[in-house]
Amino acid sequence: MAPGGVLERRCRAEAAVELTARAGVAPVAVIGELADETGTVPGWAGSVAFAREHRLPIVTIGNLVPFVP
């Protein structure tokens, strides 16, 4: 983990821990990756479609940065 979190290093590990800090819970997160039946990662459009289909929110690192003190 970068000492400055997502302000120093914009990647999903830092973002996951930063999100837990904003939520006020333990700094523990699980990171997963979507894949279709063939093992192909769907990309942004496919991820948005999956989220909509399953009524899941999407949060980007860019969405999170303004809330980091």
TAJOGI-V9280 format. One record per pair of residues at least 12 apart in sequence whose C-alpha atoms are under 7 Angstrom apart, sorted by the first residue. I is the first residue (numbers start at 0). GAP is how many residues later the second one is. D is the distance in whole Angstrom. If there is no record, write none. Layout:
i={I I}
gap={GAP GAP}
d={D D}
This chain:
i={0 4 5 6 9 14 15 16}
gap={13 13 59 58 51 46 13 12}
d={6 7 7 7 7 6 6 7}
